[in-house]
Structure formats: C-alpha cells, structure tokens
Amino acid sequence: MGENAKSVLVVAAHPDDCDVGVGGSAARWAAEGSAVYLLVATNGNKGSGDAAMTSDVLAPTRDKEQRAAARFMGIREVVIRQTGDGELEDNAELRRDIVRCIRRFRPDRVVTHNPYRWQHRDHRVTGQVTLDAVYPYARDRLHYPELQDEGLTPHKVAEVYLFGGFSKDPEGDVEVDISGFLEAKLQALTCHTTQFGEPEAARKRWTTRWEQRLKENDGRLFEYFKRVEYPV
C-alpha cells in the first residue's frame, strides 16, 4: 500500500509510546490526508519516579497529556483503556478491544510495537495481541459476534507497521522521513511532563538527542518500521 493510507490506527501500550515511536510519522500521515486514530492499551498509572505521585493521580494526568499531544500529531480520536500499567495480558478482553477499534475505525494500516524486540513487557503483549486482532479476529465474522450487535462489522486490514522508533531494525523495510514534522513530534513529546519533565527542558533534551542523527543523515530524520502485508 505504501505511504498513502486512507485510515491509520496506532495501537500503543502506554500514553507517550505513540509520540516517541511514531509521532513524526503520525503527523506526516495526518498532514497528507490520512485519518489517524490512537488506541492506548493501558492508562500508564505506574510510569513515574516521583515519590509523591500516586497511581490515582497519574492515570488521569497521563490521559490529559496524551490527548493534548494527539492534537499536535493530527490524531482525530484517542481511546485509552483503563487496564493498569504492567498488567496487560494476552487475553480475549484486550484482543476484543483492539478488534473493536479496528472494526470501528476501519484502518488500511495498523501501527504497533514490534513484539519481537526486547522492550517493556506491555509493549510485547500489545504488539502480539494487535497482530492477532488484525488477523484473523477483526476479519472473521464469527469472532466476537457481540461487536456486530454494536454495528461493528468485520474489517480486513491491508498492512501492519511494527515500529521501533529511531532504531533501525535489521529486518525493517520501511523508513518514513519525518524531517518536516519534527516540531509536531516535539510539541507532542513536551506534553508529557510526567514522563519528560518541564517542556523547555524536555525540548532541549530531545533536540540534543536528534542533532547527531540529523548530521549523520544529511539533515533528515527517520522513523523505522517492519511492514507486514495482508492480501485483501
């Protein structure tokens, strides 16, 4: 399918994972006319080193951060599940919720974590269950018949992009040039003050991190993906 998908669904484990791993690409796809949606599999209620922070405060704060960040990326709608950070399981409930979003938003492209790389357990679970949800569960009518009662009919996804952020996967076969969308990605990232600190300090750290990569790539910056195609 290549670069131009009419609809894209990003499935990420935690608030901020989309922004870190695929924020520039999401902004680019939205600018090019794709309808981009985001499903976050957990509420991120454990991701803090602040001794004064509690899970009850963190979860709604991260919800607000993610929704604010989504506006900078051009994401049309954000769905955040209320499963706790670190509590994801490969089960029917998670799979059904992902299928529900696939059938509702009807994406040509689904973007999620590469489950075969070392990373947070929630990332691995999210990636694997998303792959299963895409095929065959979202496609086959007899899976989750209760979703048809909600008016959500089966949907075939053409392709999945497995993301690894700025780390080039040896098996990766798609690179998206996000050079023109770094500001959108930066704005999104700086919304996550619980994760990255105050906006100006976060902006400086991220910019410093990218400067070397920009030099190495003649002023360009990429996000990398492994593409999985599903003939439809």
C-alpha positions in Angstrom: 0.0 0.0 0.0 2.9 2.3 0.6 2.7 5.8 2.0 -0.9 6.8 1.3 -3.4 5.1 3.7 -6.9 6.5 4.0 -7.1 5.5 7.6 -4.4 4.6 10.2 -4.8 3.1 13.6 -1.9 3.3 16.1 -2.0 0.8 18.9 0.4 1.7 21.7 0.9 0.2 25.2 1.2 3.4 27.2 0.4 7.2 26.9 3.5 8.6 25.2 4.6 5.4 23.3 2.9 6.6 20.1 4.6 10.0 20.3 8.1 8.5 21.0 7.9 5.7 18.4 5.7 7.1 15.6 4.9 10.7 16.4 6.6 12.2 13.4 5.1 9.6 11.0 1.6 10.1 12.5 1.9 13.8 12.0 3.1 13.3 8.4 0.3 10.8 7.6 -2.3 13.2 9.0 -0.9 16.1 7.0 -1.0 14.0 3.9 -4.7 13.3 4.4 -4.9 10.1 6.4 -7.4 9.8 9.2 -5.2 8.8 12.1 -6.5 7.2 15.3 -4.9 6.1 18.5 -5.7 3.2 20.9 -3.7 3.2 24.1 -3.8 -0.3 25.8 -3.1 0.9 29.4 -3.6 4.0 31.5 0.1 4.4 32.3 -0.6 4.6 36.1 2.8 3.2 37.1 5.2 5.3 35.0 6.6 7.8 37.5 9.7 8.2 39.6 8.2 11.0 41.7 7.9 9.8 45.3 4.9 11.9 45.9 3.0 10.6 42.8 0.1 8.1 43.2 -1.5 5.9 40.6 -4.8 7.5 41.1 -3.4 10.9 40.2 -1.0 9.7 37.5 -3.6 7.9 35.3 -5.9 10.9 34.7 -2.9 13.2 34.3 -1.4 11.0 31.6 -4.8 10.8 29.9 -4.8 14.5 29.6 -1.2 14.6 28.4 -1.9 12.1 25.7 -5.0 13.8 24.4 -3.1 17.2 24.3 -0.2 15.5 22.4 -2.6 13.9 19.9 -3.7 17.3 18.7 -0.2 18.2 17.7 0.1 15.0 15.7 -3.2 15.5 14.0 -4.8 12.4 15.6 -8.5 12.5 15.2 -9.5 10.4 18.2 -7.8 8.8 21.2 -9.1 5.7 23.0 -7.4 4.9 26.3 -8.2 1.6 28.1 -8.2 1.5 31.9 -6.0 -1.5 32.4 -3.1 -0.7 34.7 0.4 -0.2 33.5 2.3 -3.5 33.6 -1.0 -5.5 33.8 -1.6 -6.4 30.2 -2.3 -10.0 29.3 -2.7 -11.8 26.1 -6.4 -12.4 26.6 -9.8 -12.2 25.0 -10.6 -8.9 26.6 -7.6 -7.0 25.2 -8.0 -8.7 21.8 -11.7 -7.8 21.6 -11.0 -4.1 22.5 -8.4 -3.9 19.7 -10.8 -5.7 17.3 -13.5 -3.2 18.3 -11.3 -0.2 17.3 -10.2 -1.9 14.0 -13.8 -2.5 13.1 -14.9 1.0 14.2 -12.1 3.0 12.5 -11.6 0.6 9.6 -7.9 1.3 9.1 -6.0 0.4 6.0 -2.8 0.4 8.1 -2.4 -0.6 11.8 0.8 0.6 13.5 2.0 -1.1 16.7 5.0 -2.2 18.7 7.3 -4.8 17.2 6.7 -7.7 19.7 9.9 -9.5 18.7 12.3 -6.9 20.1 13.5 -6.6 23.7 11.4 -3.9 25.5 8.7 -3.4 28.2 6.5 -6.4 28.6 3.4 -4.3 27.9 4.9 -3.4 24.5 5.5 -7.0 23.6 2.0 -8.0 24.7 0.4 -5.1 22.8 2.3 -5.9 19.6 1.5 -9.6 19.6 -2.2 -9.2 20.5 -2.6 -6.4 17.9 -1.2 -8.7 15.2 -3.7 -11.4 16.3 -6.5 -8.9 16.3 -5.7 -7.8 12.8 -5.7 -11.4 11.5 -7.9 -13.3 11.8 -10.1 -11.8 14.6 -11.1 -8.5 13.0 -11.6 -10.2 9.7 -13.7 -13.2 10.6 -17.4 -12.6 11.3 -17.9 -15.3 13.9 -15.2 -13.8 16.2 -16.8 -11.5 18.8 -20.4 -11.6 17.4 -21.3 -9.1 20.2 -19.4 -6.5 18.2 -21.8 -6.9 15.3 -24.6 -6.2 17.7 -22.8 -2.8 18.2 -22.9 -2.3 14.4 -19.2 -3.1 14.0 -18.8 -5.4 11.0 -15.7 -7.4 10.1 -12.8 -5.5 8.5 -9.7 -6.5 6.6 -6.5 -4.6 7.3 -4.1 -4.3 4.4 -0.9 -3.8 6.3 0.7 -3.5 9.7 3.7 -1.4 10.5 5.8 -2.6 13.5 7.7 0.3 15.0 11.0 0.6 16.7 11.3 4.4 16.8 14.6 5.8 15.6 16.3 2.4 16.0 16.8 0.9 12.5 15.6 -2.7 12.7 17.8 -5.1 10.6 14.5 -6.6 9.4 12.8 -3.3 8.9 11.8 -2.4 5.4 10.0 1.0 5.7 11.6 4.3 6.7 9.4 7.4 7.0 11.2 10.8 6.6 9.8 12.9 9.4 12.3 15.8 8.9 9.4 18.2 8.2 7.4 17.1 11.2 10.0 17.3 14.0 8.2 20.3 15.5 4.9 18.4 15.7 6.7 15.5 17.3 8.5 17.8 19.8 5.3 19.6 20.7 3.6 16.2 21.3 6.5 14.9 23.4 6.7 18.0 25.6 3.0 17.5 26.6 4.2 14.5 28.7 5.5 16.4 31.6 5.1 13.4 34.0 7.5 11.5 31.8 9.9 14.0 30.4 9.8 17.0 32.8 9.0 20.6 32.0 8.5 21.4 28.3 11.6 23.6 27.7 13.9 21.1 29.4 12.4 18.2 27.5 12.6 20.1 24.2 16.3 20.7 24.8 17.0 17.0 25.6 15.1 15.7 22.6 16.7 18.2 20.3 20.1 17.3 21.5 19.4 13.6 21.0 18.3 14.2 17.4 21.1 16.6 16.4 23.6 13.8 15.8 21.2 11.7 13.8 20.4 14.7 11.7 24.1 15.2 11.0 24.5 11.5 10.1 21.6 11.6 7.7 22.2 14.9 5.8 19.7 16.9 7.8 17.0 14.2 7.6 15.4 12.1 10.4 13.5 8.9 10.0 11.2 6.6 11.9 11.6 2.9 11.0 9.1 0.1 10.6 8.8 -3.5 9.7 5.9 -4.0 7.3 3.6 -7.0 7.4 1.2 -7.3 4.4 -2.2 -8.9 4.5 -3.6 -9.6 1.0 -7.2 -8.3 0.9 
